[in-house]
Amino acid sequence: MAVGAKQRRNPRRWMTVVVTCVLVAANAFAATTPEPTDAQRQAFKRAYVAAQQGGDGWKALASGLNNYPLYPSLEAAALTHDLRQLNRAPVDDYLSRYPGMIPASDLRRDFLLELARREDWETFLSLYQAGMGDTLSCYALRAQMSRGATLDFDRDLATLWTRANLPNACDPVITAAHDQGLLTAPRLWARIDRAVDAGQAGTVQSLSNWLPADEMQAGQRLAMALKDPGGAVASAETWPDSPRHRQAATIALERLARRQSTAADNAWQKLQNRFAFSPDQRGRVMVALALFHATDFDEQALERLAALPASMQTTATREWRVRVALARQDWTAALAAIAAMPASQQQDGEWRWFRARSLTALNRDGEARPLLSGLSQEPTYFGFMAADRLQSPYSICPQSLPADPQREQLLLANQGLLRAFELYAVDLQKLARREWTQALAGADPATLKLAADLAYRRGWYDRAVFTFTSGDALRYYEQRFPLASQDGIVPQSEQSGIDPSWAYGILRAESAWMSDARSGADARGLMQLLPGTAALVAKRNGLDWAGGESLYDPITNIKLGTRYLAQMAERFNGAPWLASAAYNAGPAKVDQWLGARSNLAPDLFVASMPYKETREYVARVMAFSVIYDWRLNDKVVPMSERMPPIGQTYRLPDKQTPRRAVTCSVAAPAPAESGSATVPAASSSVDSATSSSP
């Protein structure tokens, strides 16, 4: 009571007492919890391999590890392996000893899946907890149904029904809902529409089979529009003019335009008067035709885009109106297209650059110079090109993280964060990211910054990349662009005959320093190499090849990645910007684009590349290369030197290469990394971009 009274009289003093007590506890914990040793980590690795084989063999290898932070993971791994032979008792015992820990929640999930396989629904329901994902939600409903319960749509299915796609475990539940008469036509159409928006043709097809007979065909044609737009538009001439058939025809025309703009144009001429399309549907088709004729650089593309009514214009159509004008080097048209953009869109660095570029080409230097001057203060692809045009120093304004030893001690008392650091130290990176996310859930920005810096100091670089993503935090260049020379980037680049700063830029853009990154296309590791490509590179260069898993080893990945970069550079006269485009979209695509537009200056060529992600990738890699050059050499090779004209041989920088000074004349924060590697904090996937999105 006395303490409570004191708190009311002087809350600030009370908070000081609380913080002091917490810090004392944290310091005491830090003093009694020594850093794990290399011997412990090696012992854990051996025990973990054994635990993953099941049984008790791991216990002898784990002798002395009882107080090691990751010890609970060993028992969980062994239990998970032996799930098919387990009864409930050992699972309950583990869950009671390690409540709230990630291995415990994983064990609960995996055992529930095993119980569902056994159809042991009573035990399942006694262990099940809500919120464990759609698969277990559907198994829980099946368990209830096994007791004779009937489904209630609002209670049991409303949330699941919002999903465009559901796991196979839900099929019996959905079938039961249909048999109980819960899936009315309006409910079926509501989910079909969500599946259409998500492009889930299979869901549309399966749900259409339950529609009333007079509506079933319309649903099936929507599925056809998603799966086979060419076939759909060919057969659409015989469809009835109903709202759902107009919807299917619109979708088919839009999707066909993306693949074959001329074929879609011809189909539109036949269908536009066949159906009573709504203004919105007509607009969607006209936008798709104009946009994809533009990416194909059709002769009438500029006129098509300019003719679109303002109500139909989108961000993409406005951008492509500029891109087509730039590809034609029609500077007046480019200025008009930029002027037609909303003011917010015009402020993007790309359009400020091309406005200045167009003004300069029209001998309106007085109007261009202020634009270039403002842009040159930004440490970006377009900012560096503006500085080159003005022959001014590059503006990079680094900032250091302030020391905060008290908060650091508090962080080091966070058991979840310590487990995250330790999981990273023993090469269990996916698990480390999950522990990191859980340990720092709800943390304030200052705590997140310090945690990322602690991770950086421990060699866990991707945490800083994903934490310092906006505002002044973008100026933490040391953490955001680590050098990590121990992985051999500089010597391997030099042996391969490429610029180390470019190799760093590629690596940073590809994986954000996640050595276990794996894309949907199976590209792996720091430099995101496909196993087949890596095998060919190894053979060509006389290097050892130990299979796809070896690409997760940083040294192997960098050795092969730098050789592949050199191979791409050799194909394109050494030009890093063209080789970067080839690294992202594939060399055949770049060859195709060169065949159509090799007369363009590098910045115009990049702006006119049909793939949005490749355009952003090249800009990002080239900017990152400049920043890494600055980190390595203090001064930088100008962007204009890094982007030689098409057909001109690129000269590798050496000691005689002129370099531009870097200053911090104004403290302008770096802009956010638009289009950078967007890997979720707890995911190991980094997608290599070959998207045809404009």
N, C-alpha and C positions, 0 to 999 in steps of 0.2 A: 504493500500500500504506500509506503514511504517513497519507493521508487516511482510509482505512478504519479504521486503528487509532484515529485520533482520534475517528472516529464512534462506535466501540464504547465509548471511555472517556467521551465526553460527547455523547450523542445530541442533547440540547437545543441545545448550541452549534452542532452540525452543521446542524440544521434552520434555525437562525438564519442561518447562512452561505448555505444554499440559497435561503431566502426572499429574503435580501438580493440575491443574484445575479439571481434572477428579477425582482425589482423594478427593479434597475438595467437589465436587458434591456428590461423593459416601458417604463421611462422613456425609454430610448434610442429604442425603437420609436416611442413617442408623439412624441418630439421630431423624428423624421425622417419622420413620416407626417402631413402637414398635413390638416386637415379639407377635404374636397372643396369646391370653389367652386360657386356658382350657375351660372357659365358652363359648368363641366364637366358639371353635372347636366343643363342644357339641351341641351348637345351630345350627351350620352348618350341622352336621350329621342329626339332626332332620328335618331341613328344606330340606335337600337333599332327604331324604326318602319321604317326602311329595311331593317334586317336581317331583320325578319319577312316581308319581301317576297322574300327569298332573294338569291342572287348575291353579288357583291362590292361593290355600290354603297355599302354601309354604311361601308366602310373609309375613304373620303375624308372622310365626316362624323365619323369617330372619330379623326381626326388629333389627336395630342396626348393621347389617352386611354389609352395603353398601360399606364400605372401606376394608372389609375383602378380602384377595387376591383371594379367590375362589368364590366370589359372582357371577361372570358371569356363573359359572357352574350350578348354581341353575336354572336360567332362561332357559339355554340350555336344561337341563334335562326335564323341564316342556314342552317346545316346542317340544322336541323329542317325548315325550309320546303322544302329541296331533297332530302329523303330519297328520293323516288322515283327520282331520277337519280343517287344516290350509290352508289359502290362502297365497299368496306370501308376503303380506305386513309385517307381524310380523317377517318373516325370513329375509327380506331385512333390516328391522330396526335393528335386532340383529347383522347381518353381518356388518352393517355400524358402529355400536358402538364398536365392538370387532374385528376389522380386524387383521388377522395374528395369532389369538389365536386358540389353538387346539379345544376348544368347538365350535368355529365358523366354522372351517373347517369340523368338524364332523357333525354339523347341516346342512351345505351345502350338504355334501355327502348324508346324510339320507333323506333330502328333495328331492334331485335329484332322489333317488331311489323311493320315493313316487310318484314323478311326472311321472317317467317311468311306474310305476304300473297303474297310471291313463291314461297313454298314452297322457299326456299333453305335447306334444313334443315342442311346441313353447316356453312355459315357461321353459322347460328343457334346451333348447339351450341358452336361455338368461342368465341362471345361471351357465351353465356348464363351467368348466375350464379344459384344457388339463392336462394330467398327474395324474389323480385321480384313476387309476387302470383299469384293463381290462374290468370289468363289466360295468363301466360308459363309457368307450371308445366305447364299443359295443352299449350301449344305445344311445350314441351320433350319431353313424352311423345310427342306426335305425331312430333317429329323422330326420337326413338329408334325409334318404330314404322316410320318410313320406311326405317330400316336393317335392318328385319326382326326387331326385338326384340319379344318378347311381354311383356304386362303381368303384373306380380305385384301382387296386391291389397295386401298389407301394405306392400310397398316403395313402390308407385307411387300407390295410391288411398286408403289408409287416412285420410290427413289431409284430402284433398279430400272424402271421404265424410262427414266431420263437418259439412260446410256444408249449410245448409238450401236454399241457392240457389247455382248456379254460373254463370259466364259462358258465352256461346254457344261460345266456343273449346273448351270441355270436351266438347261434345256428341259429336264423333267418338271421343273417348277413352272416354266412358261407353258408347257404342254398341259399341266394340271390346271393352270389358270384358264386356258382355253376351254378345257373340258368342263370347267365349272361355269362357263359363260361369262367370265370376267373381261375377256378381251373383245370388247365391243368395237364396231367399225371406227368410231371416232378415236378410241384409244389406239387401235392399230395404226390409223393414219398419223396420229401424233408422233408415234415412234418411227414410223416410216419416214416422215419428214425430217426427223432428227438424223436418221441414218443416211438419207439423201444428202443432207448438208455436210455430213462427215465422209461422204463417198463410200459408204459401206454397202456395196451392192448385194452381198450375201445376205445381210440382215433384211434388206428390202425384199429380196426374192422370197426368203422363208416366211416373212410376215404376210406377204401378199397372198400366199396360199390359204390364209385363214379369212381373207376378206369375203364379203358376199359375192356371189357369182358375177353380178353385173359390175363389180368394181375390181375384181381380181386381175383382169387383163391390164388395166391401167397401172396397177402396182408393178406387174411384171415388166411393163414397158419402161417404167422408171428405172428398174434394175438394169434393163438392156441399155438405156441411155448412159448409165454409169459404166457398164462393162464394155460395151461395143457401140460407141457413138456413131461410127461410120455406118454400121448395120442399122442403127436406130433411125438415122435421118433418111436412109434409103427406103425403109419401110414406112416412114411417117406419112407418105403421100396417101396411104390407105387407111390411116387412123381416123377415128371420129374426132370432130372438133369439140372436145370436152375440156373442162379446166385441167384435169389431171394429164390428159394427153398434150395439152399446150405446155404444161410444166415439163413433161418428158422431152418434148421436142426442143424446148429452150435449153435444157441441160445438155442434150446431145449436140446441139449446134455450138454451144460454148466450149464443150470438151473437144469437139472435132476441130474447132478453130485453133486450139492450142497445138494440135498435132499436125493438121493439114489445113492451113488457112485458105488456100484456093478452093479445095474441095468443100469447105464449110461455106465459102462465098457462093459457090454454085448451088449448094443445097438451100441456102437462104433465099436465093432468087425463086426457087420452086415453092418454098414453104411459107414465105412471108404473107402471101395472100390466101394460102390454104387454111390457115388457122387465124382465129380472132385473138391474136396475141394482145396482151395488155401493154400499155406504154412502158411499164417497168420491164416486161419480158423483151420487148423490142429493143429497149435501151441496152439490156444486158447482152443481147446478141450483137448489136452494133458495136458496143464497146469491145467485146471479145474479138470481133473481126478486125476492127481498127488496130487494136493492140497487137494482135499476133501477125497481122500484115506488117506492122512496124518492126517487130522483132525479126521478121523475114526480110526487111528492107525492100518491101515492094515499092514500085515506082510511085504509086499513089498514096503511100502511107502517110506522108505529111499532110496532104490535103484531107484524107479521111479523119485524121486526128483533129485537125483544126476545125473541121465541119461538125464535130460532135457538139450537140447543144450543151450549154454550161451545166444543166441538170444531170447530164449523163457523164460528165467528166469525173475521173477518179485521180488519185495521186499517181497511179501508174500511167494513165493516158497522158496526163500533163507532162510527166517526166519524159515519156517516149516521144512526145512532140518535140521536145528540146533535143533529145538524142538523135532523132532522124535528121533534124536541121543541122546539128553539128556534123553528122556523118556526111551530109551534103556540103558542109562548109558554107552553108547559107546563113551568114552571121545576122543578117537582119531578121530572118525568120526565127533564129535562135533567141534573139532578144525579145521578139514578140511573144514567143512561147513562154519564156521565163516571166515576162510581164503578166501573162495570163494566169500565173500561179497565185494562190493565196499568199498574203504577205509572210505568213509563218513558214510556208514551204520555200519561198524565195530566200529566207535567211539561212537555209542549209548551206554548209560550206561548199558543196559541189556546185550549187547554182550561183553562188557569189563568184566562184572561180570562173565559171563559164560565161557569166555576164561580163566580167572584166576581160576575159579572153576575147569575147565577141566585140566588145568596145575597142579593144586594142587593134583587132583585125580591121576595124572600120576607121582606124586613125583617130579615135576619140580617146586619146591617152589621158587627157585631163579628167575625164569621167572614170576611167579605169583605175587610175592610181590610188584614190582613196579606198576603193574596194580591195585592192591588192595590199595596201598598207595595213588595213585592219585584219585581213585574212592571214597575213604573214606573221602575226603575233600568236597564231595557234599552232601547236605542235602536232599537226595532222598532215596527211597526204596532200591535201589542197593548200594547207598553210605553208608547207615546205616548198611547193611549186610556186606559190606567190612570192616567197622570199627569194627564190631563184630568179624570178622575173625582175625583181627590184634590186638584185645583187646585194641583199642585206643579210645580216647574220640570222641564223635560225634561233627561234625563241623557245627555249625549254627551261622551265622554272621548277627545279626539283624542291622537294620539301622532305624534311626528316621527321620521323615519328618522335614525339617527346617521350622521355623516359618517365615511367610511372611504376616505381618499384613496389609500392603498396598494392596497387591493383594487380600487378604481376604475381605477388604472393597469394592474393586471393584466387587468382586463376589457377595457380599451381596446386591449390587445395581442392580443385574440382576433379573428382575421381573420374568422371566421364571423359573430361578433356585429357587427363593423364592416360586413360585407356586408348583414346584416339591417337595420341602421340606414340604410344607403344605399339599399337597395331600398325601404324605407318612404319615404325622402325623394324618390324619383322615382316614387312612386305605384304601385309594384308590391307591393301589400300581401300578397297571397296568397303570393308568393315570399318576402317578408320574414318571414312567420310560419314558413315552412318552414326558412329559415336560422336563425331564432331557436331553434327547437326542436332543430335539429341542433347548434348552437353550444353550447347550454346543457344538453345531455343529460348527466345524472349530476351536475350542479352541486349544491353544498350549498345549504341554505336561505338563508344569508347572501349568497351570490353571486347567487342568483335575486332576492332582494329588491333588491340594488343594481342589477342589470341592469334590473329593472322601473322603478326610480326614474330610471335614466339614460334609459330610453325615455320616461318621463313628461316629463322635462325637455326632450326633443326633440319633444314633441307627439304621441308615439305612446301614446295613453292606454289602449288596450285591454289592453296588456301588464300594467299594474298591476292592472286589474280582474280579470284571470284569474290573477294571481300571488298577490295578497293576499286569500286566500279563507278563512282560518281563524285561530283564536287571536288573539294580540295584533295580527297584521297587519291585522285588520279595523278597527283604529283609525287606520290611515293614511288618514284621510278626504280629505286634499288629493289624494292620488294616486288613490283609489278613486272620488272624485266630483269630477272636474275641472270647472272652470268654462268654460274655452275660449271666452271671450266673443268672440274674434275671429271665430267662426263666425256671430255675429249672433243668438243665441238670445234675449237680453234684448230688443233692439229689435224683432225680428220678433214676439216674443210680445206685446209692448206694442202693436204695430200691429194684431195680430190680436185683441186684447182678452182675452188669457188671462194667467194667472199664470206668469211665467218659471220659477219653481221647479217648477211642474207640468210644463212643457215639458221642462225638464231631466230630471225624474223619468221621463217617458215615454221620452225618448231613451236614458237610461241603462238602462232595463229592456228596451227593444226591441233595441238593437244593442251595448250595452256599449262604445260609442264606436268600433265598426268601421264606417267609412264605406263599405266595400265589401261589407257584409253583404247576403246574398241568401237568402231563405227558400225552402222547397220550394214555397210558393204564389206565388213570384216577387215578394214584397215586398222592397223595395230600400233600401239606404242607412241613414243614422243613425236615421231615424224609421220605417223599414220601411214604405214606401208602395208600394202596387200601382200599376203604370204607369197602368192605367185610372182608378183613383181619383184619382191625381195630375193626370191630364189634365182630369178634371171639376173638380177644385179650382182648377186654373189658369184654366180657362174662366170659372168662377163669379166669380173674383176679379180677372179681367182681367190675369193674369200670363202671361209668356212660357212656352211649353212646347216643349222641344226633344227630347222622347221619353224613353223609359225609362232610357237610359244617363245622362241628365242627373241622375237621382236619386242617383248616386254622388258628385255634387258636393255637399259639405256645405252650402254657402250655398243652393243650389237646394232641397235636401232640407228644410232647416230652414224655408225660406220657405213651402214648400207644406205641410209637416208641421204647422206652427203654425196655418195656415189651416184645415187639416182638423180639428185639435183644437178650434178655435173652432167649427167646424160641428157637431161632436159635442156640445160643451158647450151650444150653442144649442138642440139638440134635447132636452136633458135639464135645462132650467132652469139652465144654467150649472154644474151640479154636477160637479166634476172626477172624483169617484169613479164616478159612473154613466157619464160620458163615457169614462173609462178602461176600464170593462168593455166598452163599445161598441167602443172602439178595438181591443180584443183579440178579442172574440167576435162582433162585428158588431152594429149597432144593432137589427136585427130580432130577434135573440135577446134582447137586453135588454128590448125592448118586450114580448116574449112573457113574460118573467119578471115584469115589472112588472104585466102584466095579471093574473097569478095571485097576486102577493104584495106589492102596493104598500102594504099596511098596516104593513109591518115597518119597524123602525128600521134605519138604514144598516148597522150591524155585523151584525145578524141577516139582512138581505137578502144581504149579501156571503157570509155563512156558508152560506146556503141555495142559492147559485147552483150549478146542476148540474155545471158544468165545473170540474174541479179546477184546471186551469191558469189559468182566468180568476179564480178566487178568489185564488190565489197572486199573480197578476199585479196585481190591484187592491191587495192588501195591500202588495206590493213598491213599486208606483208611489207610493202615498200616503206610505209611509215615506221613500222617496227624495225626495219633494217636500219633506218636513219637513227632511231633511238639507241639501238644496240651499237651502232658505229660510234655514237657519242659516248656510250658507256665504256667501250673498249679503247677509244683513241682521243677522247676529249673534243676533237674537231671531226667534221663529217664530210664524206663524199656527197656533193650536192645531189638532190633528187634528179635533176636534169641529166647528170652523168650516169645515174643508175638506169635511166630510161632512154637509151639511144634510139634514134629513128629506126623503123623497120628496115631490115636489110643491112644496117650498119653494124660492124663488129664491136662488141662491148669489150673494153679493156679492163682487166682485173686491177683493182686499186693496188698501188705499191707505195713505197716511201716518197716517190716523186709526185704522186697524184695530188693536185691542189685540193685542199680541204676548206670547208667553210667554218667560220667561228660559230660558237653557240653562246648566246647571252640570255639574260633574263631581264630585259629592259622593262617589261611590265609583268606583274604577277598574275598573268591570265591562267586560270586553271585549264588543264587539258580537258577537251570534250570527252563525253562518254564513248566507250568503244562500240559504236554501232556496228552490228553484224559480227561481233567477235565470237569466238567459240563459246557456245552457250551450253555448257555442260552443267546439269544440275549438281548441287553440292554433294548429293549422295548417289550419284550415278557414275558409271564408267563409260558412258557412250559419248563419242565425239563424231558427228557426222561429217564425212567428206562431201563437199557440195558438187553434185552434178545435176542439180535441179534445173528444169527449163523455165522456171518462174521468171517473168520479166521484171 
